[in-house]
């Protein structure tokens, strides 16, 4: 339904941002952009799911400073 459409649009936007970076900077990623977009979306979905499971106590932004370097390393 609508949630699936929302996540599909988010993934499409992530793919677009990754493509624009390649076009702007003239160099691509070592990993396929579609795979990177899918991985980023999976991370976001997982954090949102954890937030709901914790009854909205564990915010998706908690520990983000520690998590971001792990994610950013995949965007090389």
DSSP file (Angstrom, degrees, kcal/mol; ACC not computed):
  #  RESIDUE AA STRUCTURE BP1 BP2  ACC     N-H-->O    O-->H-N    N-H-->O    O-->H-N    TCO  KAPPA ALPHA  PHI   PSI    X-CA   Y-CA   Z-CA
    1    1 A X     >        0   0    0      0, 0.0     4,-1.9     0, 0.0     5,-0.1   0.000 360.0 360.0 360.0-139.4    0.0    0.0    0.0
    2    2 A X  H  >  +     0   0    0      1,-0.2     4,-2.4     2,-0.2     5,-0.1   0.851 360.0  54.8 -68.1 -36.8    1.0    3.5    0.8
    3    3 A X  H  > S+     0   0    0      2,-0.2     4,-2.5     1,-0.2     5,-0.2   0.924 107.6  50.7 -65.5 -42.3    3.9    2.6    3.0
    4    4 A X  H  > S+     0   0    0      1,-0.2     4,-2.3     2,-0.2    -1,-0.2   0.917 110.8  49.5 -59.4 -42.6    5.4    0.4    0.3
    5    5 A X  H  X S+     0   0    0     -4,-1.9     4,-2.3     2,-0.2    -1,-0.2   0.900 109.2  52.8 -62.8 -40.6    5.1    3.3   -2.1
    6    6 A X  H  X S+     0   0    0     -4,-2.4     4,-2.4     1,-0.2    -2,-0.2   0.946 111.5  44.6 -60.0 -49.1    6.8    5.6    0.4
    7    7 A X  H  X S+     0   0    0     -4,-2.5     4,-2.5     1,-0.2    -1,-0.2   0.861 111.5  53.6 -67.1 -34.6    9.8    3.3    0.8
    8    8 A X  H  X S+     0   0    0     -4,-2.3     4,-2.2    -5,-0.2    -1,-0.2   0.896 110.4  47.8 -64.0 -39.5   10.0    2.8   -3.0
    9    9 A X  H  X S+     0   0    0     -4,-2.3     4,-2.4     2,-0.2    -2,-0.2   0.897 110.6  51.0 -67.9 -40.1   10.1    6.6   -3.4
   10   10 A X  H  X S+     0   0    0     -4,-2.4     4,-2.4     2,-0.2    -2,-0.2   0.936 111.3  47.9 -62.2 -45.2   12.7    7.0   -0.7
   11   11 A X  H  X S+     0   0    0     -4,-2.5     4,-2.4     1,-0.2    -2,-0.2   0.902 111.0  51.1 -63.1 -40.4   14.9    4.3   -2.4
   12   12 A X  H  X S+     0   0    0     -4,-2.2     4,-2.1     1,-0.2    -1,-0.2   0.897 110.4  49.5 -62.6 -39.9   14.5    6.0   -5.8
   13   13 A X  H  X S+     0   0    0     -4,-2.4     4,-2.5     2,-0.2    -2,-0.2   0.897 109.2  51.7 -66.9 -39.8   15.5    9.3   -4.3
   14   14 A X  H  X S+     0   0    0     -4,-2.4     4,-2.4     2,-0.2    -2,-0.2   0.926 109.4  50.3 -61.5 -44.4   18.6    7.7   -2.7
   15   15 A X  H  X S+     0   0    0     -4,-2.4     4,-2.4     1,-0.2    -2,-0.2   0.912 110.6  50.5 -58.7 -42.5   19.6    6.2   -6.1
   16   16 A X  H  X S+     0   0    0     -4,-2.1     4,-2.7     2,-0.2    -2,-0.2   0.917 109.7  49.1 -63.2 -44.3   19.2    9.6   -7.6
   17   17 A X  H  X S+     0   0    0     -4,-2.5     4,-1.9     1,-0.2    -1,-0.2   0.908 111.9  49.1 -62.5 -42.0   21.3   11.3   -5.0
   18   18 A X  H  X S+     0   0    0     -4,-2.4     4,-1.7     1,-0.2    -1,-0.2   0.903 112.3  48.1 -65.3 -40.6   24.0    8.7   -5.5
   19   19 A X  H  X S+     0   0    0     -4,-2.4     4,-2.5     1,-0.2    -2,-0.2   0.903 109.1  53.6 -64.5 -41.8   23.9    9.1   -9.3
   20   20 A X  H  X S+     0   0    0     -4,-2.7     4,-2.8     1,-0.2     5,-0.2   0.874 105.6  53.4 -63.2 -36.9   24.1   12.9   -9.0
   21   21 A X  H  X S+     0   0    0     -4,-1.9     4,-2.9     2,-0.2     6,-0.4   0.934 109.6  48.5 -62.1 -44.9   27.2   12.6   -6.8
   22   22 A X  H  X S+     0   0    0     -4,-1.7     4,-1.7     1,-0.2     5,-0.4   0.918 114.9  44.8 -60.7 -44.2   28.9   10.5   -9.5
   23   23 A X  H  < S+     0   0    0     -4,-2.5    -2,-0.2     2,-0.2    -1,-0.2   0.892 116.4  45.9 -67.8 -39.8   27.9   12.9  -12.2
   24   24 A X  H  < S+     0   0    0     -4,-2.8    -2,-0.2    -5,-0.2    -1,-0.2   0.911 123.6  32.1 -70.2 -43.6   28.9   16.0  -10.2
   25   25 A X  H  < S-     0   0    0     -4,-2.9    -2,-0.2     2,-0.2    -1,-0.2   0.567 100.8-127.9 -96.0  -9.7   32.3   14.6   -9.1
   26   26 A X  S  < S+     0   0    0     -4,-1.7     2,-0.4    -5,-0.3    -3,-0.2   0.600  76.7  90.8  77.0  10.2   33.1   12.5  -12.1
   27   27 A X        -     0   0    0     -5,-0.4    -2,-0.2    -6,-0.4    -1,-0.2  -0.998  60.2-146.6-139.8 145.1   33.8    9.3  -10.2
   28   28 A X        -     0   0    0     -2,-0.4     2,-0.2     1,-0.1     4,-0.1  -0.128  27.2 -88.5 -95.5-167.6   31.5    6.5   -9.1
   29   29 A X        -     0   0    0      2,-0.3    -1,-0.1     1,-0.1     4,-0.1  -0.630  24.2-124.4 -99.9 160.7   31.4    4.2   -6.2
   30   30 A X  S    S+     0   0    0     -2,-0.2     2,-0.3    44,-0.1    -1,-0.1   0.688 100.3  56.4 -76.1 -17.5   33.2    0.9   -5.8
   31   31 A X  S    S-     0   0    0     43,-0.2    -2,-0.3     1,-0.0     5,-0.1  -0.875 105.1 -90.4-113.9 147.2   29.7   -0.7   -5.1
   32   32 A X     >  -     0   0    0     -2,-0.3     4,-2.2     1,-0.1     3,-0.2  -0.271  31.4-132.2 -55.2 135.2   26.7   -0.5   -7.4
   33   33 A X  H  > S+     0   0    0      1,-0.2     4,-2.6     2,-0.2     5,-0.2   0.835 105.9  55.7 -62.7 -34.6   24.5    2.5   -6.6
   34   34 A X  H  > S+     0   0    0      2,-0.2     4,-2.2     1,-0.2    -1,-0.2   0.907 109.1  47.3 -64.1 -40.7   21.3    0.4   -6.6
   35   35 A X  H  > S+     0   0    0      2,-0.2     4,-2.4     1,-0.2    -2,-0.2   0.902 111.7  50.6 -66.5 -41.2   22.9   -1.8   -4.0
   36   36 A X  H  X S+     0   0    0     -4,-2.2     4,-2.6     2,-0.2    -2,-0.2   0.923 110.5  49.0 -62.4 -44.3   24.0    1.2   -1.9
   37   37 A X  H  X S+     0   0    0     -4,-2.6     4,-2.3     1,-0.2    -1,-0.2   0.910 111.7  49.6 -61.7 -42.3   20.5    2.7   -2.1
   38   38 A X  H  X S+     0   0    0     -4,-2.2     4,-2.4     2,-0.2    -1,-0.2   0.900 111.2  49.4 -62.9 -41.3   19.0   -0.6   -1.0
   39   39 A X  H  X S+     0   0    0     -4,-2.4     4,-2.1     2,-0.2    -2,-0.2   0.907 110.9  49.1 -65.9 -42.9   21.4   -0.9    1.9
   40   40 A X  H  X S+     0   0    0     -4,-2.6     4,-2.2     2,-0.2    -2,-0.2   0.909 112.4  48.3 -63.2 -41.8   20.8    2.7    3.1
   41   41 A X  H  X S+     0   0    0     -4,-2.3     4,-3.1     2,-0.2     5,-0.2   0.908 108.9  53.4 -65.2 -41.2   17.0    2.1    2.9
   42   42 A X  H  X S+     0   0    0     -4,-2.4     4,-2.4     1,-0.2    -1,-0.2   0.893 108.6  50.7 -60.7 -39.3   17.4   -1.2    4.8
   43   43 A X  H  X S+     0   0    0     -4,-2.1     4,-2.3     2,-0.2    -1,-0.2   0.943 112.1  46.4 -61.9 -47.5   19.3    0.6    7.5
   44   44 A X  H  X S+     0   0    0     -4,-2.2     4,-2.4     1,-0.2    -2,-0.2   0.922 112.9  49.1 -62.0 -45.0   16.5    3.3    7.8
   45   45 A X  H  X S+     0   0    0     -4,-3.1     4,-2.6     1,-0.2    -1,-0.2   0.910 111.1  50.8 -61.3 -41.8   13.8    0.7    7.8
   46   46 A X  H  X S+     0   0    0     -4,-2.4     4,-2.3    -5,-0.2    -1,-0.2   0.903 110.5  47.9 -63.1 -41.9   15.6   -1.3   10.5
   47   47 A X  H  X S+     0   0    0     -4,-2.3     4,-2.0     2,-0.2    -1,-0.2   0.890 112.7  48.6 -68.2 -38.4   16.0    1.8   12.7
   48   48 A X  H  X S+     0   0    0     -4,-2.4     4,-2.2     2,-0.2    -2,-0.2   0.909 111.3  50.4 -65.8 -41.2   12.4    2.8   12.3
   49   49 A X  H  X S+     0   0    0     -4,-2.6     4,-2.8     1,-0.2    -2,-0.2   0.910 109.9  50.0 -62.6 -42.4   11.3   -0.8   13.2
   50   50 A X  H  X S+     0   0    0     -4,-2.3     4,-2.0     1,-0.2     8,-0.3   0.891 108.1  54.2 -62.7 -39.3   13.5   -0.8   16.3
   51   51 A X  H  <>S+     0   0    0     -4,-2.0     5,-2.7     2,-0.2     6,-0.4   0.919 111.8  43.8 -59.9 -45.6   11.9    2.6   17.3
   52   52 A X  H ><5S+     0   0    0     -4,-2.2     3,-1.9     1,-0.2    -2,-0.2   0.929 112.1  52.4 -66.7 -45.7    8.4    1.1   17.0
   53   53 A X  H 3<5S+     0   0    0     -4,-2.8    -1,-0.2     1,-0.3    -2,-0.2   0.828 105.6  55.2 -60.9 -31.7    9.4   -2.2   18.8
   54   54 A X  T 3<5S-     0   0    0     -4,-2.0     3,-0.5    -5,-0.2    -1,-0.3   0.329 120.6-110.5 -82.8  10.0   10.9   -0.2   21.7
   55   55 A X  T < 5S-     0   0    0     -3,-1.9    -3,-0.2     1,-0.2    -2,-0.1   0.889  73.0 -56.7  57.9  40.9    7.5    1.6   22.1
   56   56 A X  S   <S+     0   0    0     -5,-2.7    -1,-0.2    -6,-0.2    -4,-0.1   0.732 116.7 110.6  66.8  27.8    9.1    4.8   20.8
   57   57 A X        +     0   0    0     -3,-0.5     2,-1.0    -6,-0.4    -2,-0.1   0.827  64.6  61.7 -94.9 -40.9   11.8    4.9   23.5
   58   58 A X  S    S-     0   0    0     -7,-0.3    -1,-0.2    -8,-0.3    -4,-0.2  -0.762  82.9-148.1 -92.0 101.8   14.9    4.1   21.4
   59   59 A X    >   -     0   0    0     -2,-1.0     3,-1.7     1,-0.1   -11,-0.1  -0.381  17.1-125.1 -70.8 144.2   15.1    6.9   18.9
   60   60 A X  T 3  S+     0   0    0      1,-0.3    -1,-0.1    -2,-0.1   -12,-0.1   0.745 111.0  57.1 -60.0 -22.1   16.5    6.2   15.4
   61   61 A X  T >  S+     0   0    0      2,-0.1     3,-1.9   -14,-0.1     4,-0.3   0.570  77.7 114.8 -87.4  -8.7   19.1    9.0   16.0
   62   62 A X  T <  S+     0   0    0     -3,-1.7    -4,-0.0     1,-0.3     0, 0.0  -0.410  91.4   3.3 -61.2 135.4   20.5    7.5   19.2
   63   63 A X  T >> S+     0   0    0     -2,-0.1     4,-1.9     1,-0.1     3,-0.7   0.655  87.8 138.2  63.1  18.1   24.1    6.4   18.6
   64   64 A X  H <>  +     0   0    0     -3,-1.9     4,-3.0     1,-0.2     5,-0.2   0.880  64.9  60.1 -61.9 -36.9   24.0    7.9   15.1
   65   65 A X  H 3> S+     0   0    0     -4,-0.3     4,-0.6     1,-0.2    -1,-0.2   0.839 109.9  42.7 -60.6 -31.9   27.5    9.4   15.5
   66   66 A X  H <4 S+     0   0    0     -3,-0.7     4,-0.5     2,-0.1    -1,-0.2   0.814 117.2  46.6 -81.0 -31.8   28.8    5.9   16.1
   67   67 A X  H >X S+     0   0    0     -4,-1.9     4,-1.7     1,-0.2     3,-0.8   0.848  97.2  70.2 -79.4 -35.1   26.8    4.3   13.3
   68   68 A X  H 3X S+     0   0    0     -4,-3.0     4,-3.6     1,-0.3     5,-0.3   0.882  93.1  55.1 -57.3 -44.3   27.5    6.9   10.5
   69   69 A X  H 3X S+     0   0    0     -4,-0.6     4,-1.7     1,-0.2    -1,-0.3   0.868 107.6  52.2 -57.9 -33.2   31.2    6.0   10.0
   70   70 A X  H <> S+     0   0    0     -3,-0.8     4,-0.5    -4,-0.5    -1,-0.2   0.902 115.1  40.9 -66.4 -40.5   30.1    2.4    9.4
   71   71 A X  H >X S+     0   0    0     -4,-1.7     3,-1.3     1,-0.2     4,-0.5   0.928 112.8  53.5 -72.2 -45.9   27.6    3.5    6.8
   72   72 A X  H >< S+     0   0    0     -4,-3.6     3,-1.3     1,-0.3    -2,-0.2   0.826  98.9  64.2 -61.0 -32.3   29.8    6.1    5.2
   73   73 A X  H >< S+     0   0    0     -4,-1.7     3,-0.7    -5,-0.3    -1,-0.3   0.805  98.9  54.8 -61.9 -28.2   32.6    3.5    4.8
   74   74 A X  H << S+     0   0    0     -3,-1.3    -1,-0.3    -4,-0.5    -2,-0.2   0.653  97.3  66.4 -77.2 -15.2   30.2    1.7    2.4
   75   75 A X  T <<        0   0    0     -3,-1.3    -1,-0.2    -4,-0.5    -2,-0.1   0.057 360.0 360.0 -95.7  25.4   29.8    4.8    0.3
   76   76 A X    <         0   0    0     -3,-0.7    -1,-0.2   -47,-0.1    -2,-0.1   0.438 360.0 360.0 -85.0 360.0   33.4    4.9   -0.9
